[in-house]
Amino acid sequence: MHIIVVASQKGGAGKTTLSRSLAVAAQQSAGMTALLDTDPQGSLTSWWNRRESEAPILVKIDPAGLDAGIAKLEAAGVEYLFIDTPPSVHPELSQLLARATLAVIPVRPSPDDLDAVGDTLELVEKAGCPFVFVLTQAKPRTRLQMQAVMALAKHGKLAPTVIHDRTDFPTAAITGKTVTEVEQEGPSANEVREVLNYVLTQLNKASSTHVEKKVANG
């Protein structure tokens, strides 16, 4: 099972929106998907409770029983677990990152958000977790967006598709849906699917590297 931790130490980066958008898109096209909400604010849980569909499933896992919880999901056939995290240094975050296949770091194209990237990266790298950046809530064709792309590319892998700031994201969330469910061929839905495809590619690379290391270590 692939474990994707969506993390950012900066509030308002769009973690919850990205988590649910990618999870629904994964459920639609890639395989059985689950969501785990570890943010005390519970925004992901509130959104899921507004849904008519029960897929992707929302799961609860006691932090003390993380390994057992993950094993149960794997046994149930879950292929992807997306984890939404709090915008702070939470004790559980390091534990989650240590078990993650990949960390996805959403970043808004603003000076404050770019300045805050270092704190998140420090946690991710300390856990030894592969990561990718996703530029979110961007305004189309702005100089700030291009500057953000250049800055993030220096730090590590950046999804080639930018998710732009559009009203269809919160509009879909009102009824517990995402953009790939409301307007399947719209620009927002296409951006989410393209980012998911990039994430899936990185997951496969991360899994291959993990297997190679296990073989090398005997």
Residue pairs with C-beta under 8 A, 6 or more apart in sequence:
1 70
1 73
1 74
1 78
1 79
1 80
1 81
2 79
2 80
2 81
2 101
2 102
2 203
2 207
3 70
3 81
3 83
3 96
3 99
3 100
3 101
3 102
4 22
4 80
4 81
4 82
4 83
4 100
4 101
4 102
4 103
4 104
4 199
4 203
5 83
5 85
5 93
5 96
5 97
5 100
5 102
5 103
5 104
5 129
6 15
6 18
6 19
6 22
6 82
6 83
6 84
6 85
6 103
6 104
6 105
6 106
7 15
7 85
7 93
7 97
7 103
7 104
7 105
7 120
7 123
7 124
8 15
8 85
8 87
8 105
8 106
8 107
8 116
8 120
9 87
9 88
9 89
9 116
9 119
9 120
9 123
10 87
10 107
10 108
10 112
10 113
10 116
10 117
10 120
11 87
12 87
12 108
13 87
13 106
13 107
13 108
13 113
13 136
14 106
14 108
14 136
14 137
14 163
15 39
15 84
15 85
15 87
15 106
16 39
16 43
16 44
16 47
16 84
17 136
17 169
17 173
18 104
18 106
18 134
18 136
18 163
19 35
19 44
19 82
19 83
19 84
20 35
20 44
20 47
20 48
20 82
20 84
20 173
20 178
21 169
21 178
21 179
21 180
21 192
22 82
22 104
22 192
22 195
22 196
22 199
23 33
23 34
23 35
23 56
23 80
23 82
24 33
24 56
24 177
24 178
24 180
24 181
25 178
25 180
25 192
25 193
25 196
26 33
26 56
26 80
26 82
26 196
26 200
27 33
27 55
27 56
28 180
28 181
29 193
29 196
30 79
30 80
30 196
30 200
31 79
31 80
32 56
32 76
32 77
32 78
32 79
32 80
33 55
33 56
33 57
33 78
33 79
33 80
33 81
33 82
34 56
34 57
34 58
34 59
34 73
34 78
34 80
34 81
34 82
35 44
35 48
35 56
35 57
35 58
35 59
35 81
35 82
35 83
35 84
36 58
36 59
36 60
36 61
36 81
36 82
36 83
36 84
37 43
37 44
37 45
37 48
37 58
37 84
38 83
38 84
38 85
38 86
38 90
38 92
38 93
38 96
39 84
39 85
39 86
39 87
40 86
41 86
43 84
44 58
44 84
45 58
47 173
47 176
48 58
48 176
49 176
50 173
50 174
50 175
50 176
51 175
51 176
51 177
52 176
56 82
57 78
59 69
59 73
59 81
61 69
61 70
62 69
63 92
63 95
66 95
66 96
66 99
67 99
70 81
70 99
73 81
83 96
83 100
85 92
85 93
85 96
86 93
89 119
89 123
93 123
94 123
94 126
94 127
97 103
97 123
97 124
97 127
97 129
98 127
98 128
98 129
100 127
100 129
101 130
101 203
101 206
101 207
101 210
102 129
102 130
102 131
102 132
102 199
102 202
102 203
102 206
103 124
103 127
103 129
103 130
103 131
103 132
104 131
104 132
104 134
104 199
105 117
105 120
105 121
105 124
105 131
105 132
105 133
105 134
106 133
106 134
106 135
106 136
107 113
107 114
107 117
107 133
107 134
107 135
107 136
107 148
107 152
108 135
108 136
108 137
108 138
109 135
109 137
109 138
109 139
109 142
109 144
109 145
109 147
109 148
109 149
110 144
110 148
114 148
114 151
114 152
117 133
117 152
117 155
121 131
121 155
121 156
124 131
125 131
130 202
130 205
130 206
130 209
131 156
131 157
132 156
132 157
132 158
132 159
132 198
132 199
132 202
133 152
133 155
133 156
133 157
133 158
133 159
134 158
134 159
134 163
134 195
135 145
135 148
135 149
135 152
135 158
135 159
135 162
135 163
136 162
136 163
137 163
137 164
137 165
138 145
138 148
138 162
138 163
138 164
138 165
139 145
139 164
139 165
140 164
145 162
149 158
149 162
152 158
157 202
159 194
159 195
159 198
159 199
160 194
160 198
161 191
161 194
161 195
161 198
162 191
163 188
163 191
163 192
163 195
164 187
164 188
164 191
166 187
166 188
168 179
168 182
168 183
168 186
168 188
169 178
169 179
169 188
171 182
172 178
172 179
172 181
172 182
178 192
179 186
179 188
179 189
179 192
180 189
180 192
180 193
182 189
183 189
